[in-house]
């Protein structure tokens, strides 16, 4: 029996752990790879879950910011229709028109002309009966006669006293008194004559005459009426030349000058065109209507046009530059005046003060404050202020692009 046989198992036992250690080492890398794979998968799952949420939150934030920015519609100011002919309403008046008043008080004795009659300068129109004035004139003439008689006596006395003074029959004082009395009586005569002339002038006013040639357009009295000083009796107009008044818009005023030719048309004679000419302007724009009062003259030697008529005046070859036109619903009425909201390239709104021209109802003329390139907000809210950021509706942009 071999006692050394147990040794091989011992050696075998001692070498057996080496293969188990190698197997354990190979299992550990595999387990690490699986763990790493699991971690990667978990990370990918977390990323896959968080990224959509992040995108959703970002989209929600963008949408919230977008919805917070108001959307507006905009328009651009369009040029009005350019025209070389400007037709405006006009008012026709006589070149000279004046009321005729009474300077004397009394009763109307007779009138000689009625409305529509053509009279010449100095022609008698009416007579006024003034019995009190006639009596005053008679009294003034009697006073003049008395003054002349006293003057004659004073003159004779002064001559005699001057002769007596040479012989020392009277004193120098008495002679001086007579000479002074002569001068006083002469002054009284002059005063009496002036009084007579005054009453004679007043008596001449009892004959009412025409101050210039023209047509009698009004008669306000009749026979027997009580006439007082300052009462209008007639109205006279010289219609051989007519004055035509037109209010020209501010945009056309640079072309309106003295001597510019025009044509006048009357509604009752649409086929006739009467030649007119600008003679003067007011020289200033009316702040209420933004127009220039212009006066033209029209020859009416044939008496075809009635003073006071409504007419239309056309100015030719003015070469008017068209003004900008905006919708009426783009205006803002503020304490600072009329304003519009203009959207800039950065989307910010700026309020511009504007000056309006003519009002066409749905649209208005804009004389200053904007340009054709500006984008003007339509239907602006009352809370719109400068500096607000807005977004422009795409439909409005496409429409403006057309």
RODO-2510 file (C-alpha; in nm, 4 decimals, decimal comma):
residues 402
     n   res          X          Y          Z
     1     x     0,0000     0,0000     0,0000
     2     x     0,1403     0,3240    -0,1112
     3     x     0,1170     0,5842     0,1557
     4     x     0,2017     0,8617    -0,0847
     5     x    -0,1115     0,8272    -0,2955
     6     x    -0,3113     1,0859    -0,1055
     7     x    -0,0697     1,3525    -0,2191
     8     x    -0,1935     1,3706    -0,5755
     9     x    -0,5441     1,4598    -0,4651
    10     x    -0,3924     1,7239    -0,2465
    11     x    -0,2061     1,8558    -0,5407
    12     x    -0,5058     1,8215    -0,7450
    13     x    -0,7039     2,0086    -0,4797
    14     x    -0,4481     2,2774    -0,4684
    15     x    -0,4539     2,3381    -0,8407
    16     x    -0,8347     2,3210    -0,8767
    17     x    -0,9074     2,6821    -0,7684
    18     x    -0,7159     2,8259    -1,0602
    19     x    -0,9790     2,7382    -1,3270
    20     x    -1,2628     2,8800    -1,1024
    21     x    -1,0789     3,2063    -1,0670
    22     x    -1,0524     3,2487    -1,4445
    23     x    -1,4222     3,1767    -1,4905
    24     x    -1,5078     3,4333    -1,2218
    25     x    -1,2942     3,6940    -1,3973
    26     x    -1,4672     3,6387    -1,7270
    27     x    -1,8129     3,6659    -1,5630
    28     x    -1,7290     3,9979    -1,3988
    29     x    -1,6661     4,1869    -1,7319
    30     x    -1,9879     4,0485    -1,8725
    31     x    -2,1794     4,1655    -1,5684
    32     x    -2,0199     4,5109    -1,6014
    33     x    -2,1154     4,5340    -1,9625
    34     x    -2,4743     4,4468    -1,8820
    35     x    -2,4841     4,7050    -1,6074
    36     x    -2,3384     4,9677    -1,8393
    37     x    -2,5919     4,8712    -2,1036
    38     x    -2,8719     4,9011    -1,8539
    39     x    -2,7476     5,2440    -1,7468
    40     x    -2,7252     5,3553    -2,1091
    41     x    -3,0753     5,2283    -2,1731
    42     x    -3,2022     5,4043    -1,8637
    43     x    -3,0293     5,7267    -1,9724
    44     x    -3,1724     5,6955    -2,3210
    45     x    -3,5166     5,6347    -2,1758
    46     x    -3,4824     5,9375    -1,9513
    47     x    -3,3666     6,1496    -2,2401
    48     x    -3,6433     6,0151    -2,4602
    49     x    -3,8942     6,1121    -2,1923
    50     x    -3,7484     6,4514    -2,1045
    51     x    -3,6751     6,5833    -2,4541
    52     x    -4,0420     6,5823    -2,5680
    53     x    -4,1416     6,7494    -2,2440
    54     x    -3,8709     7,0122    -2,2927
    55     x    -3,9843     7,0731    -2,6511
    56     x    -4,3451     7,0902    -2,5348
    57     x    -4,2614     7,3383    -2,2622
    58     x    -4,0559     7,5472    -2,5027
    59     x    -4,3329     7,5434    -2,7623
    60     x    -4,5845     7,6363    -2,4911
    61     x    -4,3643     7,9253    -2,3774
    62     x    -4,3228     8,0471    -2,7360
    63     x    -4,6954     8,0195    -2,7939
    64     x    -4,7631     8,2093    -2,4742
    65     x    -4,5260     8,4865    -2,5774
    66     x    -4,6788     8,4932    -2,9241
    67     x    -5,0305     8,5134    -2,7875
    68     x    -4,9245     8,7936    -2,5545
    69     x    -4,8230     9,0055    -2,8575
    70     x    -5,1352     9,1637    -3,0140
    71     x    -5,1973     9,1003    -3,3811
    72     x    -5,2983     9,3985    -3,5922
    73     x    -5,3960     9,4652    -3,9487
    74     x    -5,2057     9,7354    -4,1300
    75     x    -5,2566     9,9394    -4,4450
    76     x    -5,0354    10,1717    -4,6414
    77     x    -5,1480    10,5189    -4,7375
    78     x    -5,2423    10,5264    -5,1038
    79     x    -5,1981    10,8306    -5,3280
    80     x    -5,5201    10,9952    -5,4359
    81     x    -5,6129    11,0311    -5,7963
    82     x    -5,3859    11,2794    -5,9680
    83     x    -5,5676    11,5245    -6,1895
    84     x    -5,4822    11,8331    -6,3881
    85     x    -5,8356    11,9747    -6,3496
    86     x    -5,9638    12,1113    -6,0196
    87     x    -6,3361    12,1903    -5,9936
    88     x    -6,4632    12,3713    -5,6843
    89     x    -6,7924    12,5286    -5,5714
    90     x    -6,8054    12,9051    -5,5930
    91     x    -7,0206    13,1982    -5,4872
    92     x    -7,1003    13,4807    -5,7291
    93     x    -7,1314    13,8374    -5,6024
    94     x    -7,1550    14,1825    -5,7557
    95     x    -6,8313    14,3746    -5,7894
    96     x    -6,9885    14,6612    -5,5884
    97     x    -7,2927    14,6272    -5,3653
    98     x    -7,4090    14,8829    -5,1116
    99     x    -7,7178    14,9675    -4,9071
   100     x    -7,8636    15,3168    -4,9500
   101     x    -7,9650    15,4854    -4,6252
   102     x    -8,1648    15,7983    -4,5423
   103     x    -7,9811    16,0971    -4,3944
   104     x    -8,2970    16,2998    -4,3390
   105     x    -8,5964    16,2225    -4,1169
   106     x    -8,9512    16,2537    -4,2482
   107     x    -9,2067    16,0673    -4,4584
   108     x    -9,1423    15,9053    -4,7940
   109     x    -9,3128    16,1269    -5,0493
   110     x    -9,2399    15,9223    -5,3630
   111     x    -9,0108    15,6511    -5,4989
   112     x    -8,9151    15,6456    -5,8681
   113     x    -8,7474    15,3081    -5,9315
   114     x    -8,8251    14,9540    -5,8231
   115     x    -8,6262    14,6322    -5,7933
   116     x    -8,4591    14,5131    -6,1106
   117     x    -8,4319    14,8636    -6,2549
   118     x    -8,0945    14,9693    -6,3914
   119     x    -7,9979    15,3184    -6,2755
   120     x    -7,7140    15,5565    -6,3483
   121     x    -7,4936    15,7352    -6,0981
   122     x    -7,6754    16,0369    -5,9511
   123     x    -8,0204    15,9236    -6,0688
   124     x    -8,3077    16,0213    -5,8356
   125     x    -8,4499    15,7227    -5,6476
   126     x    -8,6935    15,8749    -5,3956
   127     x    -8,8075    16,1979    -5,2257
   128     x    -8,8587    16,2442    -4,8535
   129     x    -9,0991    16,5028    -4,7109
   130     x    -8,9340    16,6887    -4,4191
   131     x    -9,1564    16,9826    -4,3033
   132     x    -8,9615    17,0317    -3,9788
   133     x    -8,6363    17,0599    -4,1710
   134     x    -8,7843    17,3173    -4,4035
   135     x    -8,8967    17,5284    -4,1090
   136     x    -8,5511    17,5037    -3,9526
   137     x    -8,3996    17,6139    -4,2832
   138     x    -8,6344    17,9127    -4,3006
   139     x    -8,5412    18,0092    -3,9439
   140     x    -8,1695    17,9802    -4,0278
   141     x    -8,2129    18,2046    -4,3288
   142     x    -8,3993    18,4637    -4,1187
   143     x    -8,1189    18,4529    -3,8632
   144     x    -7,8711    18,5126    -4,1423
   145     x    -8,0672    18,8172    -4,2551
   146     x    -8,0644    18,9562    -3,9019
   147     x    -7,6927    18,9011    -3,8715
   148     x    -7,6292    19,0722    -4,2034
   149     x    -7,8412    19,3712    -4,0984
   150     x    -7,6523    19,3997    -3,7696
   151     x    -7,3274    19,3761    -3,9613
   152     x    -7,4286    19,6606    -4,1909
   153     x    -7,5150    19,8823    -3,8925
   154     x    -7,1934    19,7951    -3,7130
   155     x    -6,9943    19,8743    -4,0258
   156     x    -7,1558    20,2192    -4,0617
   157     x    -7,1025    20,2965    -3,6942
   158     x    -6,7395    20,1909    -3,7083
   159     x    -6,6740    20,4173    -4,0063
   160     x    -6,8359    20,7160    -3,8348
   161     x    -6,6419    20,6598    -3,5113
   162     x    -6,3198    20,6421    -3,7072
   163     x    -6,3937    20,9851    -3,8655
   164     x    -6,4866    21,1319    -3,5265
   165     x    -6,1664    21,0053    -3,3745
   166     x    -5,9701    21,2191    -3,6221
   167     x    -6,1341    21,5372    -3,4803
   168     x    -6,1006    21,4069    -3,1240
   169     x    -6,4794    21,4011    -3,0887
   170     x    -6,4703    21,0491    -2,9444
   171     x    -6,2160    20,8671    -2,7439
   172     x    -5,9929    20,5918    -2,8738
   173     x    -6,1660    20,3507    -2,6372
   174     x    -6,5059    20,4156    -2,7953
   175     x    -6,3641    20,3791    -3,1445
   176     x    -6,1980    20,0488    -3,0468
   177     x    -6,5312    19,9218    -2,9078
   178     x    -6,7083    19,9997    -3,2358
   179     x    -6,4402    19,8254    -3,4393
   180     x    -6,4651    19,5187    -3,2146
   181     x    -6,8437    19,5198    -3,2499
   182     x    -6,7997    19,5240    -3,6286
   183     x    -6,5763    19,2169    -3,6121
   184     x    -6,8307    19,0424    -3,3844
   185     x    -7,1169    19,1110    -3,6225
   186     x    -6,9100    18,9802    -3,9148
   187     x    -6,8439    18,6569    -3,7215
   188     x    -7,2171    18,6257    -3,6476
   189     x    -7,2871    18,6516    -4,0189
   190     x    -7,0383    18,3751    -4,0925
   191     x    -7,1977    18,1504    -3,8266
   192     x    -7,5445    18,2173    -3,9654
   193     x    -7,4276    18,1315    -4,3173
   194     x    -7,2750    17,8059    -4,1948
   195     x    -7,6021    17,7176    -4,0230
   196     x    -7,7950    17,7866    -4,3404
   197     x    -7,5560    17,5743    -4,5428
   198     x    -7,5961    17,2909    -4,2925
   199     x    -7,9719    17,2888    -4,3275
   200     x    -7,9442    17,3196    -4,7039
   201     x    -7,7214    17,0112    -4,7067
   202     x    -7,9720    16,8275    -4,4898
   203     x    -8,2479    16,9332    -4,7252
   204     x    -8,0510    16,7903    -5,0171
   205     x    -8,0655    16,4522    -4,8434
   206     x    -8,4399    16,4513    -4,8933
   207     x    -8,3612    16,3609    -5,2551
   208     x    -8,2214    16,0056    -5,2467
   209     x    -7,9899    15,9425    -5,5429
   210     x    -7,7868    15,6475    -5,6694
   211     x    -7,4183    15,6667    -5,5660
   212     x    -7,3074    15,4551    -5,8648
   213     x    -7,4541    15,2864    -6,1710
   214     x    -7,6077    14,9463    -6,1141
   215     x    -7,9202    14,7422    -6,0594
   216     x    -8,1618    14,8052    -5,7758
   217     x    -8,1882    14,4708    -5,5958
   218     x    -8,3922    14,5721    -5,2880
   219     x    -8,6610    14,8300    -5,1994
   220     x    -8,7531    14,8323    -4,8306
   221     x    -8,9906    15,1320    -4,8121
   222     x    -9,3154    15,2551    -4,9618
   223     x    -9,4982    15,5870    -4,9890
   224     x    -9,5967    15,7258    -4,6488
   225     x    -9,3406    15,5286    -4,4487
   226     x    -9,1762    15,7101    -4,1619
   227     x    -8,8126    15,7583    -4,2513
   228     x    -8,5509    15,8004    -3,9801
   229     x    -8,1843    15,8729    -4,0143
   230     x    -7,9916    15,5502    -4,0775
   231     x    -8,2859    15,3557    -4,2218
   232     x    -8,1995    15,1430    -4,5264
   233     x    -8,4162    15,2374    -4,8224
   234     x    -8,2661    15,0527    -5,1192
   235     x    -7,9808    14,8177    -5,2067
   236     x    -7,7817    14,8779    -5,5233
   237     x    -7,5423    14,6387    -5,6983
   238     x    -7,3095    14,6877    -5,9924
   239     x    -7,3271    14,3585    -6,1834
   240     x    -7,1393    14,4544    -6,4998
   241     x    -6,8417    14,2739    -6,3432
   242     x    -6,8881    13,9883    -6,0996
   243     x    -6,6680    13,8744    -5,8146
   244     x    -6,6450    13,4957    -5,7754
   245     x    -6,5218    13,3557    -5,4434
   246     x    -6,3702    13,0060    -5,4263
   247     x    -6,2059    12,8189    -5,1394
   248     x    -5,9066    12,6305    -5,2790
   249     x    -5,7677    12,3298    -5,0839
   250     x    -5,4276    12,3763    -4,9278
   251     x    -5,2708    12,1144    -5,1555
   252     x    -5,3570    12,3227    -5,4649
   253     x    -5,2600    12,6663    -5,3327
   254     x    -4,9056    12,6721    -5,4826
   255     x    -5,0624    12,6878    -5,8302
   256     x    -5,3136    12,9639    -5,7471
   257     x    -5,1720    13,3034    -5,8348
   258     x    -5,3017    13,6323    -5,9682
   259     x    -5,3764    13,6058    -6,3383
   260     x    -5,4444    13,2282    -6,3443
   261     x    -5,7251    13,1533    -6,5918
   262     x    -6,0320    12,9492    -6,4967
   263     x    -6,3778    12,8583    -6,6256
   264     x    -6,7084    12,9117    -6,4487
   265     x    -7,0145    12,6924    -6,5045
   266     x    -7,3680    12,7641    -6,3820
   267     x    -7,6112    12,4794    -6,3059
   268     x    -7,8861    12,6441    -6,5116
   269     x    -7,6541    12,6801    -6,8118
   270     x    -7,4361    12,3662    -6,8104
   271     x    -7,3395    12,4059    -7,1757
   272     x    -7,1993    12,7564    -7,1231
   273     x    -6,8497    12,8227    -6,9891
   274     x    -6,7683    13,1727    -6,8711
   275     x    -6,4073    13,2885    -6,8676
   276     x    -6,2757    13,3885    -6,5261
   277     x    -5,9445    13,5144    -6,3934
   278     x    -5,7871    13,5121    -6,0479
   279     x    -5,7410    13,8701    -5,9249
   280     x    -5,6403    13,8183    -5,5601
   281     x    -5,6246    13,5722    -5,2719
   282     x    -5,6664    13,6075    -4,8978
   283     x    -5,2961    13,5404    -4,8521
   284     x    -5,3535    13,3037    -4,5580
   285     x    -5,4974    12,9560    -4,5063
   286     x    -5,8219    12,9330    -4,3115
   287     x    -5,7357    12,7235    -4,0041
   288     x    -6,0868    12,5770    -3,9852
   289     x    -6,1189    12,4480    -4,3419
   290     x    -5,7505    12,4465    -4,4507
   291     x    -5,8478    12,6348    -4,7656
   292     x    -5,7389    12,9577    -4,9335
   293     x    -6,0093    13,2144    -5,0129
   294     x    -5,9585    13,3132    -5,3775
   295     x    -6,1344    13,5898    -5,5709
   296     x    -6,1910    13,5780    -5,9463
   297     x    -6,3527    13,8261    -6,1861
   298     x    -6,6044    13,7444    -6,4587
   299     x    -6,7301    13,9840    -6,7258
   300     x    -7,1097    14,0225    -6,7115
   301     x    -7,1640    14,3079    -6,9539
   302     x    -7,4487    14,1098    -7,1161
   303     x    -7,6236    14,0599    -6,7809
   304     x    -7,6387    13,6829    -6,8309
   305     x    -7,5310    13,5957    -6,4751
   306     x    -7,7257    13,6884    -6,1636
   307     x    -7,5373    13,8041    -5,8582
   308     x    -7,5693    13,5663    -5,5663
   309     x    -7,5736    13,2571    -5,7880
   310     x    -7,4086    12,9266    -5,7060
   311     x    -7,1447    12,8220    -5,9575
   312     x    -6,8563    12,5841    -6,0151
   313     x    -6,5092    12,7031    -6,1078
   314     x    -6,2590    12,4793    -6,2865
   315     x    -5,8877    12,5482    -6,2808
   316     x    -5,6967    12,3871    -6,5655
   317     x    -5,3338    12,2750    -6,5960
   318     x    -5,2618    12,2914    -6,2243
   319     x    -5,0608    11,9659    -6,2225
   320     x    -5,1705    11,8769    -5,8713
   321     x    -4,9609    11,6261    -5,6768
   322     x    -5,1906    11,3573    -5,5358
   323     x    -5,2253    11,3533    -5,1602
   324     x    -5,2137    11,0398    -4,9458
   325     x    -5,5425    10,8761    -4,8494
   326     x    -5,6072    10,6611    -4,5424
   327     x    -5,9177    10,4725    -4,4219
   328     x    -6,1154    10,6644    -4,1632
   329     x    -6,1009    10,3720    -3,9204
   330     x    -5,7240    10,4140    -3,8802
   331     x    -5,7510    10,7457    -3,6944
   332     x    -5,6916    10,7900    -3,3227
   333     x    -5,8574    11,0857    -3,1508
   334     x    -5,6322    11,1811    -2,8633
   335     x    -5,5777    11,4857    -2,6479
   336     x    -5,2610    11,5523    -2,8494
   337     x    -5,4719    11,5702    -3,1661
   338     x    -5,5304    11,3307    -3,4536
   339     x    -5,2842    11,0418    -3,4567
   340     x    -5,2207    10,7104    -3,6339
   341     x    -5,0210    10,4060    -3,5237
   342     x    -4,7275    10,3190    -3,7517
   343     x    -4,5638     9,9754    -3,7218
   344     x    -4,1852     9,9858    -3,7634
   345     x    -3,9570     9,7154    -3,9085
   346     x    -3,8950     9,5793    -3,5563
   347     x    -4,2675     9,5404    -3,4907
   348     x    -4,2864     9,8367    -3,2512
   349     x    -4,5665    10,0902    -3,2816
   350     x    -4,5016    10,4638    -3,3019
   351     x    -4,7862    10,7163    -3,2828
   352     x    -4,7616    10,9937    -3,5456
   353     x    -4,9486    11,3237    -3,5377
   354     x    -5,1141    11,3911    -3,8734
   355     x    -5,2830    11,6799    -4,0522
   356     x    -5,6018    11,6013    -4,2391
   357     x    -5,7238    11,7461    -4,5658
   358     x    -6,0622    11,6631    -4,7137
   359     x    -6,2950    11,4102    -4,5545
   360     x    -6,4447    11,1596    -4,8006
   361     x    -6,6402    10,9612    -4,5423
   362     x    -6,4759    10,6192    -4,5507
   363     x    -6,1382    10,7739    -4,6237
   364     x    -5,9574    11,0981    -4,5503
   365     x    -5,6743    11,2960    -4,7038
   366     x    -5,3553    11,3104    -4,4989
   367     x    -5,1502    11,6219    -4,5677
   368     x    -4,8599    11,5501    -4,3333
   369     x    -4,7381    11,3057    -4,0700
   370     x    -4,6902    10,9818    -4,2698
   371     x    -4,5411    10,8529    -4,5929
   372     x    -4,6579    10,5995    -4,8468
   373     x    -4,4099    10,3432    -4,7075
   374     x    -4,5494    10,3522    -4,3523
   375     x    -4,7600    10,0615    -4,2262
   376     x    -5,0587    10,2135    -4,0471
   377     x    -5,2640    10,0162    -3,7956
   378     x    -5,6298     9,9660    -3,8897
   379     x    -5,8943     9,9752    -3,6137
   380     x    -5,6414    10,0593    -3,3415
   381     x    -5,7443    10,0001    -2,9814
   382     x    -5,7815    10,2891    -2,7425
   383     x    -5,4954    10,1488    -2,5328
   384     x    -5,2447    10,1621    -2,8192
   385     x    -4,9344    10,3582    -2,7192
   386     x    -4,5897    10,4159    -2,8634
   387     x    -4,3350    10,1407    -2,8013
   388     x    -4,5816     9,8510    -2,7936
   389     x    -4,4687     9,5427    -2,9884
   390     x    -4,7292     9,3964    -3,2249
   391     x    -4,7443     9,1321    -3,4928
   392     x    -4,8839     9,2065    -3,8365
   393     x    -5,1491     8,9731    -3,9713
   394     x    -5,0231     8,7739    -4,2703
   395     x    -5,3461     8,8300    -4,4604
   396     x    -5,2985     9,2054    -4,4244
   397     x    -4,9399     9,1804    -4,5463
   398     x    -5,0420     8,9764    -4,8486
   399     x    -5,3193     9,2184    -4,9295
   400     x    -5,0853     9,5189    -4,9038
   401     x    -4,8315     9,3385    -5,1225
   402     x    -5,0933     9,3140    -5,3949
***
